[in-house]
Amino acid sequence: MQVAVIGLGAMGMGAARSCLRAGLDTVGCDFAAAAREAFIEAGGQAVGAADALPQGVEAVLLLVVNAAQTEAALFGPAGCAPRLAPGAVIIASATMGPDDARRLAARAEAMGLLYLDAPVSGGAAKAAEGAMTVMAAGSAAAFAKARPVLDAIATKVWELGEAVGAGATVKVVHQLLAGVHIAVAAEAMALGIRAGADPRQLYAVVTSAAGNSWMFENRMARVLEGDDAPRSAVDIFVKDLGLVAEMARGLNHPVPLASQAQQLFTAASAMGHGRADDGFVIRVWQALTGIPLPGK
């Protein structure tokens, strides 16, 4: 099966390499020459634009930033949709709102293509292992066509029904939790530091007790080491919590915690930390209170 992976970033590179390991004929696509070279070194093929993909690709996995990039890669002037095989499946894994997912699916179906609304979770580490979680919705035919790719990149595929938009909805709700958990983890660590607690002892206590969360354990470990290299950046949560607010507005549904968390990530971005690892939203508290952060 010939597969294309568009977006060779932190998660896309891992997914593309997982497809190679599974024996799929995989071509990567990314504007960045360094990303293309890294994938070629791993044994794959790579191109710099979606319209340079080989003719007849049977499945295209899009791990780009948002709906706009997904649409451009598929249907823009340099999009790949005209190069896909008849009946090929589009696996759209960018985080986007459900309305955008439905709109893109309609465009794909009008061209005789299958569409899987399939956002993912797991970060760069799980992508590299082929162990992501996929939250997918689409027709039985789309699932069947996408199965070799899904088996290569994920250990858990949630099949959320045939109605496109269900995957996007679940991912947006997931990102509400993820963003709020990261923000409150940073707030708790900052408060402890301000009060004079040893941050490493605080971390050890919390991670052994009921107040722990996966986000506290994962993100605050990086803060303790001063490691702000982005696995998932501050700006990702500015965007994703914006999607939460947008979906909630359409439903006339209040999301006060998500809205406050978005303001904190926005503040960190405005301070120049948008590309830092998202746990470094803690620098907002550092700026407000002057606390010393541990790490390098």
C-alpha positions as CSV (number, residue, x, y, z in Angstrom):
1,M,0.0,0.0,0.0
2,Q,1.4,3.4,-0.9
3,V,1.0,5.9,1.9
4,A,1.8,9.6,2.3
5,V,2.4,11.3,5.6
6,I,2.1,15.1,5.3
7,G,3.8,16.9,8.2
8,L,7.1,15.4,9.4
9,G,7.1,17.3,12.8
10,A,7.3,15.7,16.2
11,M,4.4,13.4,15.7
12,G,4.4,13.1,11.9
13,M,8.0,11.9,11.8
14,G,7.2,9.2,14.3
15,A,4.1,8.1,12.5
16,A,5.9,8.1,9.1
17,R,8.7,5.9,10.6
18,S,6.0,3.6,12.1
19,C,4.5,3.2,8.7
20,L,7.9,2.2,7.3
21,R,8.4,-0.3,10.0
22,A,5.0,-1.8,9.2
23,G,6.2,-2.4,5.6
24,L,4.1,0.3,4.0
25,D,5.5,2.1,1.0
26,T,5.7,5.5,2.7
27,V,6.6,8.9,1.3
28,G,6.8,11.9,3.7
29,C,6.0,15.5,2.9
30,D,7.4,18.6,4.6
31,F,8.5,22.1,3.7
32,A,11.6,21.7,6.0
33,A,14.6,20.2,4.2
34,A,16.0,18.9,7.5
35,A,12.8,16.9,8.2
36,R,12.9,15.4,4.7
37,E,16.5,14.4,5.0
38,A,15.9,12.7,8.4
39,F,13.1,10.7,6.9
40,I,15.1,9.7,3.9
41,E,17.9,8.6,6.2
42,A,15.3,6.4,8.0
43,G,14.6,4.6,4.7
44,G,11.7,6.6,3.3
45,Q,11.0,8.9,0.4
46,A,10.3,12.6,0.9
47,V,9.0,15.5,-1.1
48,G,8.7,19.2,-0.3
49,A,5.1,19.9,-1.3
50,A,1.9,17.9,-1.4
51,D,1.4,18.3,-5.1
52,A,4.8,16.5,-5.6
53,L,3.5,13.2,-4.0
54,P,3.6,10.2,-6.4
55,Q,0.5,9.7,-8.5
56,G,-1.8,7.0,-7.1
57,V,-1.3,7.3,-3.3
58,E,-3.9,5.1,-1.6
59,A,-3.8,6.7,1.9
60,V,-2.7,10.1,3.1
61,L,-2.2,10.8,6.8
62,L,-2.2,14.5,7.6
63,L,-0.4,15.5,10.9
64,V,-0.3,19.3,10.4
65,V,-1.3,22.1,12.8
66,N,-4.9,22.9,12.0
67,A,-7.8,22.8,9.6
68,A,-6.4,25.5,7.4
69,Q,-3.2,23.6,6.8
70,T,-5.1,20.4,6.2
71,E,-7.3,22.1,3.6
72,A,-4.3,23.6,1.8
73,A,-2.4,20.3,1.7
74,L,-5.5,18.6,0.2
75,F,-7.4,21.1,-1.9
76,G,-5.2,24.2,-2.2
77,P,-3.3,25.2,-5.4
78,A,-0.5,22.8,-4.3
79,G,-2.8,20.2,-2.8
80,C,-2.5,16.5,-3.2
81,A,-6.1,15.5,-3.7
82,P,-5.9,15.3,-7.5
83,R,-2.9,12.9,-7.2
84,L,-4.6,10.4,-4.9
85,A,-5.9,7.1,-6.3
86,P,-9.7,6.8,-6.8
87,G,-11.2,5.7,-3.5
88,A,-8.1,6.7,-1.5
89,V,-8.6,7.5,2.1
90,I,-7.7,10.8,3.8
91,I,-6.8,10.4,7.4
92,A,-7.1,13.9,8.9
93,S,-5.4,14.0,12.2
94,A,-4.9,17.7,12.9
95,T,-6.9,19.0,15.8
96,M,-9.8,21.0,14.4
97,G,-13.4,21.9,15.2
98,P,-16.2,19.4,14.1
99,D,-17.6,21.9,11.6
100,D,-14.3,22.0,9.8
101,A,-14.0,18.2,9.8
102,R,-17.5,17.9,8.2
103,R,-16.7,20.6,5.6
104,L,-13.4,18.9,4.5
105,A,-15.1,15.5,4.4
106,A,-17.8,16.8,2.1
107,R,-15.1,18.2,-0.3
108,A,-13.3,14.8,-0.2
109,E,-16.4,12.8,-0.9
110,A,-17.3,15.1,-3.8
111,M,-14.0,14.0,-5.4
112,G,-14.7,10.3,-4.8
113,L,-12.3,10.0,-1.8
114,L,-12.9,8.5,1.6
115,Y,-12.4,10.6,4.7
116,L,-11.6,9.6,8.3
117,D,-12.0,12.3,11.0
118,A,-9.1,10.9,13.0
119,P,-7.3,13.2,15.5
120,V,-4.6,11.6,17.6
121,S,-3.1,11.8,21.1
122,G,0.2,10.5,22.6
123,G,2.8,13.1,21.6
124,A,6.1,12.5,20.0
125,A,7.1,9.5,22.2
126,K,4.0,7.5,21.4
127,A,4.2,8.4,17.7
128,A,7.7,7.1,17.5
129,E,6.6,3.8,19.1
130,G,3.6,3.4,16.8
131,A,1.5,3.6,20.0
132,M,-0.7,6.6,19.6
133,T,-4.4,6.8,20.5
134,V,-6.7,7.6,17.5
135,M,-10.2,9.1,18.0
136,A,-11.9,8.3,14.6
137,A,-15.2,8.7,12.9
138,G,-16.1,7.8,9.3
139,S,-17.7,5.2,7.1
140,A,-16.9,1.5,7.3
141,A,-15.2,1.8,4.0
142,A,-12.9,4.6,5.3
143,F,-12.0,2.6,8.3
144,A,-11.3,-0.5,6.2
145,K,-9.1,1.4,3.8
146,A,-7.2,3.2,6.6
147,R,-6.7,0.0,8.7
148,P,-3.1,-0.7,7.6
149,V,-2.1,2.9,8.5
150,L,-4.0,2.8,11.8
151,D,-2.5,-0.5,12.8
152,A,1.0,1.0,12.1
153,I,0.6,4.2,14.1
154,A,-1.7,3.3,17.0
155,T,-2.3,0.8,19.8
156,K,-5.8,2.1,20.4
157,V,-8.2,3.2,17.8
158,W,-11.6,4.5,19.1
159,E,-14.2,3.9,16.4
160,L,-16.7,6.7,17.2
161,G,-19.3,6.0,14.5
162,E,-19.9,7.0,10.9
163,A,-20.7,10.7,11.6
164,V,-17.7,12.8,10.7
165,G,-17.1,15.4,13.4
166,A,-17.4,13.0,16.3
167,G,-13.6,12.5,16.3
168,A,-13.0,16.2,16.3
169,T,-15.5,16.7,19.0
170,V,-13.9,14.2,21.3
171,K,-10.4,15.6,20.6
172,V,-11.5,19.1,21.5
173,V,-13.0,17.9,24.8
174,H,-9.8,16.0,25.4
175,Q,-7.8,19.2,24.8
176,L,-9.9,21.1,27.3
177,L,-8.8,18.6,30.0
178,A,-5.2,18.5,28.8
179,G,-4.8,22.3,28.7
180,V,-6.4,22.9,32.1
181,H,-4.4,20.1,33.6
182,I,-1.1,21.6,32.4
183,A,-2.1,25.1,33.5
184,V,-3.1,23.9,37.0
185,A,0.1,21.8,37.3
186,A,2.2,24.8,36.6
187,E,0.1,26.9,39.1
188,A,0.6,24.4,41.8
189,M,4.3,24.1,41.3
190,A,4.7,27.9,41.2
191,L,2.7,28.3,44.4
192,G,4.8,25.6,46.1
193,I,8.0,27.4,45.0
194,R,6.7,30.7,46.2
195,A,5.8,29.3,49.6
196,G,9.4,27.9,50.0
197,A,8.8,24.2,49.2
198,D,11.6,22.3,47.6
199,P,10.3,21.8,44.1
200,R,11.8,18.3,43.8
201,Q,10.3,17.2,47.1
202,L,7.0,18.7,46.1
203,Y,7.1,16.8,42.8
204,A,7.9,13.5,44.6
205,V,5.0,14.0,47.1
206,V,2.4,15.0,44.5
207,T,3.3,12.2,42.1
208,S,2.9,9.6,44.9
209,A,-0.4,11.0,46.2
210,A,-4.0,11.6,45.1
211,G,-3.4,15.1,43.7
212,N,-1.2,13.7,40.9
213,S,-2.2,13.8,37.2
214,W,-0.4,12.5,34.1
215,M,0.2,16.1,33.0
216,F,1.7,17.1,36.4
217,E,4.0,14.1,36.4
218,N,5.1,14.5,32.7
219,R,5.3,18.3,32.4
220,M,6.6,19.3,35.8
221,A,9.4,16.7,35.3
222,R,10.6,18.9,32.4
223,V,10.3,22.1,34.4
224,L,12.5,20.5,37.2
225,E,15.2,19.9,34.5
226,G,14.7,23.2,32.7
227,D,14.0,21.3,29.5
228,D,11.7,23.5,27.5
229,A,12.3,21.8,24.1
230,P,8.8,21.6,22.7
231,R,7.1,18.2,22.5
232,S,3.9,20.1,22.5
233,A,4.3,23.8,22.5
234,V,2.6,26.6,24.4
235,D,1.1,27.9,21.1
236,I,-0.6,24.6,20.5
237,F,-2.7,25.2,23.6
238,V,-3.4,28.8,22.6
239,K,-4.9,27.3,19.4
240,D,-6.6,24.2,20.9
241,L,-8.2,26.0,23.9
242,G,-9.5,28.5,21.3
243,L,-11.2,25.6,19.6
244,V,-12.7,24.6,22.9
245,A,-14.1,28.2,23.3
246,E,-15.4,28.2,19.7
247,M,-17.2,24.9,20.1
248,A,-18.7,26.0,23.4
249,R,-19.9,29.3,22.0
250,G,-21.8,27.5,19.3
251,L,-23.5,25.4,21.9
252,N,-24.1,28.3,24.3
253,H,-22.1,26.3,26.9
254,P,-19.8,28.0,29.5
255,V,-16.2,26.8,29.8
256,P,-14.7,29.1,32.4
257,L,-11.7,26.9,33.4
258,A,-10.7,26.4,29.7
259,S,-11.0,30.1,29.1
260,Q,-8.8,31.0,32.0
261,A,-6.2,28.4,31.0
262,Q,-6.2,29.8,27.4
263,Q,-5.5,33.3,28.8
264,L,-2.5,31.9,30.7
265,F,-1.1,30.2,27.6
266,T,-1.7,33.3,25.6
267,A,0.2,35.3,28.2
268,A,3.1,32.9,28.0
269,S,3.1,33.2,24.2
270,A,3.0,37.0,24.4
271,M,6.1,36.9,26.7
272,G,7.9,35.1,23.9
273,H,7.5,31.5,25.1
274,G,5.1,30.3,22.4
275,R,7.5,27.7,21.1
276,A,8.6,26.4,24.5
277,D,7.2,23.2,25.8
278,D,3.7,23.8,27.1
279,G,4.6,23.1,30.8
280,F,6.6,26.3,30.7
281,V,3.4,28.3,30.9
282,I,4.8,28.4,34.5
283,R,6.9,31.3,33.3
284,V,3.8,33.5,33.6
285,W,3.9,33.0,37.4
286,Q,7.6,33.5,37.3
287,A,7.1,36.9,35.6
288,L,4.3,37.9,38.1
289,T,6.0,36.8,41.3
290,G,9.8,36.5,40.6
291,I,10.0,32.9,41.7
292,P,13.2,31.0,40.8
293,L,12.6,28.1,38.5
294,P,14.6,24.9,39.0
295,G,16.6,23.2,36.2
296,K,19.5,24.2,34.0
